[in-house]
Amino acid sequence: LKDAGFVITNFHSGGIFHTLLMIALRIQIELLELARTILNQSFVSHASGTWLDLKMADYSKLRKKARKTRGCVTVSRTGTDTEAVKIAKGHIFKTIKDINGEELRFFVLEDAVLQKGAQSVDVLVEAETEGSRYNVPEAQITRTLTYLGEVEITNGEDWITLEGSDVEDDESARTRTLRSWSELALVPLRDTYINVCEAISGVLYVTVNDQHPRGQGTVDVIVTSEAGAASEDLLGQCRAACEEIREPDTDVLVKSAEVVYTDITLTVTIPDSISRDGLAERAKAAVIDLLRLRGRRVFNELTHADLIHKVKSDVSVVRNVTVTTPTEDLFLATDKVILPGTITVSVEGV
């Protein structure tokens, strides 16, 4: 530039020309980064977030929305008082606070009465907000915000009538969109059944056994919901979706995955110099997080190695973990879903 007679001679850092040059270079860098982002987000296999939503629309697909859990909470008498107990619409039932001090609240949807002389009544409730975390196991909803008298509150094993769900994550939405081509097949394929069922809110995962499980021309569709076992309402929606695509001579059986509650007993070893306060609860929380349905793609396996790695990763002070129950690694059939039963954690020092 100097040899060419360029009028600016101050090229040093802090000079006006140097600052303008840096601005131009920054614009160039950001434009290149934008171009890379646009290129990456132009394909379903790489797109994420809002970009993925736009690409899904090209395949006539929509991301599944979140919804609230609905179910029945049972209110039973425990005392000698046999008078009627009114439970008004909007009454709040709650779970016990977890390790982080959080509780889940459920609102009564319609007036209910524990009639005089009756021992129990089922009350229809709905979760406070959307999300799969409200699909709690049995005997978790045990508290009430307003005193109802000498009654016991609980939720049974099959208390859920409508599974709550989270907004569909990118991985699930991307996989479902890429499987759209299977829906164009003249004869329904395995992926066709999977795609039409996984498009239904509340359905987490679907497996299909199309190798004539009940004889020639039979297909089994196993539905895993956001709560594990699928409710009859959810199965009905899946049956209707499969009925629209099945061939007339194909016998399609849509059934729920079978939940297997597994008791887990652990012994964690820590240095004697470290406090044991809250350690067992932290280890339990790690196991619960490991077996959380959301984020898992293998539901029928549970190994000692996974348990040990999860506890040691989440609780850094743990030196060693010994798994007593189950006595060996679990590898169940594909229609089974392993969920935690009673979790027992013992803490020992070294």
Backbone hydrogen bonds, N-H to C=O, Kabsch-Sander energy under -0.5 kcal/mol:
donor,donor_aa,acceptor,acceptor_aa,energy
5,G,2,K,-1.3
6,F,1,L,-2.9
11,F,9,T,-1.0
15,G,12,H,-2.1
19,T,15,G,-2.2
20,L,16,I,-2.4
21,L,17,F,-2.5
22,M,18,H,-2.2
23,I,19,T,-2.0
24,A,20,L,-2.2
25,L,21,L,-2.4
26,R,22,M,-2.5
27,I,23,I,-2.3
28,Q,24,A,-2.1
29,I,25,L,-2.5
30,E,26,R,-2.6
31,L,27,I,-2.3
32,L,28,Q,-2.1
33,E,29,I,-2.4
34,L,30,E,-2.5
35,A,31,L,-2.5
36,R,32,L,-2.3
37,T,33,E,-2.3
38,I,34,L,-2.9
39,L,35,A,-2.4
40,N,36,R,-2.6
41,Q,37,T,-2.6
42,S,38,I,-0.5
42,S,39,L,-0.8
43,F,40,N,-0.8
46,H,43,F,-1.6
47,A,43,F,-2.2
51,W,48,S,-1.1
52,L,48,S,-0.7
53,D,49,G,-1.6
54,L,50,T,-2.1
55,K,51,W,-2.0
56,M,52,L,-2.7
57,A,53,D,-1.4
58,D,54,L,-0.7
58,D,55,K,-0.6
59,Y,55,K,-0.5
59,Y,56,M,-1.5
60,S,57,A,-1.6
61,K,56,M,-2.4
67,R,165,S,-1.8
70,R,162,L,-2.5
71,G,125,V,-2.0
72,C,159,W,-2.3
73,V,123,V,-2.8
74,T,154,T,-2.7
75,V,73,V,-0.5
75,V,121,V,-2.7
76,S,74,T,-0.5
76,S,152,E,-2.8
77,R,119,Q,-2.4
78,T,150,E,-2.1
79,G,150,E,-1.2
85,V,114,L,-2.1
87,I,112,A,-3.3
88,A,86,K,-0.6
90,G,108,V,-2.2
91,H,88,A,-2.0
93,F,106,F,-2.6
94,K,143,R,-2.6
95,T,104,L,-1.7
96,I,140,Q,-0.9
98,D,102,E,-2.5
101,G,98,D,-2.1
106,F,93,F,-2.9
107,F,126,E,-3.1
108,V,91,H,-2.5
109,L,124,L,-2.5
110,E,124,L,-0.6
112,A,87,I,-2.6
114,L,85,V,-3.1
115,Q,113,V,-1.2
117,G,82,T,-1.3
118,A,115,Q,-1.9
121,V,75,V,-1.7
123,V,73,V,-3.1
125,V,71,G,-3.1
126,E,107,F,-2.3
127,A,69,T,-2.7
128,E,105,R,-1.9
131,G,67,R,-1.7
131,G,165,S,-0.6
134,Y,131,G,-0.9
135,N,132,S,-2.1
136,V,134,Y,-2.0
139,A,155,N,-2.9
140,Q,137,P,-0.7
142,T,94,K,-0.9
142,T,140,Q,-1.1
143,R,94,K,-2.3
145,L,92,I,-2.4
151,V,149,G,-2.0
152,E,76,S,-3.4
154,T,74,T,-1.9
159,W,156,G,-1.1
161,T,70,R,-2.2
162,L,70,R,-2.0
165,S,67,R,-1.8
168,E,64,K,-2.4
173,A,169,D,-2.4
174,R,170,D,-2.9
175,T,171,E,-2.4
176,R,172,S,-2.4
177,T,173,A,-2.0
178,L,174,R,-2.4
179,R,175,T,-1.4
180,S,177,T,-1.7
181,W,178,L,-0.7
182,S,179,R,-1.7
183,E,180,S,-1.6
184,L,181,W,-1.5
185,A,182,S,-1.2
193,Y,189,L,-1.7
194,I,190,R,-2.0
195,N,191,D,-2.6
196,V,192,T,-2.1
197,C,193,Y,-1.5
198,E,194,I,-2.7
199,A,195,N,-0.9
200,I,197,C,-1.7
203,V,200,I,-1.9
204,L,202,G,-0.5
204,L,224,T,-2.4
205,Y,224,T,-2.2
207,T,222,I,-2.2
209,N,220,D,-2.7
210,D,208,V,-0.7
212,H,218,T,-0.7
214,R,215,G,-0.5
215,G,212,H,-1.1
218,T,215,G,-1.4
219,V,251,D,-2.6
220,D,209,N,-2.3
221,V,253,L,-3.2
222,I,207,T,-3.0
222,I,220,D,-0.6
223,V,221,V,-0.6
223,V,255,K,-2.7
224,T,205,Y,-3.0
224,T,222,I,-0.5
225,S,223,V,-0.6
225,S,228,G,-2.0
226,E,202,G,-1.9
228,G,225,S,-1.2
229,A,227,A,-0.8
235,L,231,S,-2.4
236,G,232,E,-2.3
237,Q,233,D,-1.7
238,C,234,L,-2.0
239,R,235,L,-2.7
240,A,236,G,-2.1
241,A,237,Q,-1.9
242,C,238,C,-2.5
243,E,239,R,-2.2
244,E,240,A,-1.1
245,I,241,A,-0.6
245,I,242,C,-0.8
246,R,242,C,-1.8
250,T,247,E,-1.9
251,D,217,G,-2.9
252,V,250,T,-0.8
253,L,219,V,-2.9
253,L,251,D,-0.5
254,V,252,V,-0.6
255,K,221,V,-2.7
255,K,253,L,-0.6
257,A,223,V,-2.6
258,E,335,D,-3.1
259,V,257,A,-0.6
260,V,337,V,-3.4
261,Y,259,V,-0.6
262,T,260,V,-0.6
262,T,339,L,-2.7
263,D,261,Y,-0.5
264,I,342,T,-2.3
265,T,325,T,-2.2
266,L,344,T,-3.0
267,T,322,T,-2.3
268,V,346,S,-3.0
269,T,320,N,-2.7
270,I,348,E,-2.6
274,I,271,P,-1.7
279,L,276,R,-1.9
280,A,276,R,-0.6
282,R,278,G,-1.8
283,A,279,L,-2.2
284,K,280,A,-2.3
285,A,281,E,-2.4
286,A,282,R,-1.8
287,V,283,A,-1.9
288,I,284,K,-2.6
289,D,285,A,-2.2
290,L,286,A,-2.0
291,L,287,V,-1.8
292,R,289,D,-1.0
296,R,293,L,-2.0
299,F,297,R,-0.6
302,L,330,L,-2.2
307,L,303,T,-1.8
308,I,304,H,-2.8
309,H,305,A,-2.5
310,K,306,D,-2.3
311,V,307,L,-2.3
312,K,308,I,-2.3
313,S,309,H,-2.0
314,D,310,K,-2.4
315,V,311,V,-2.4
316,S,314,D,-0.6
318,V,315,V,-1.7
319,R,269,T,-3.4
320,N,269,T,-1.3
322,T,267,T,-2.6
324,T,265,T,-2.5
324,T,322,T,-0.7
325,T,265,T,-1.3
330,L,302,L,-3.3
331,F,329,D,-0.5
332,L,300,N,-2.9
336,K,333,A,-1.7
337,V,258,E,-2.6
338,I,299,F,-3.1
339,L,260,V,-2.1
339,L,337,V,-0.5
341,G,262,T,-3.1
343,I,341,G,-0.5
344,T,264,I,-2.9
344,T,342,T,-0.6
346,S,266,L,-2.4
348,E,268,V,-2.7
350,V,270,I,-1.4
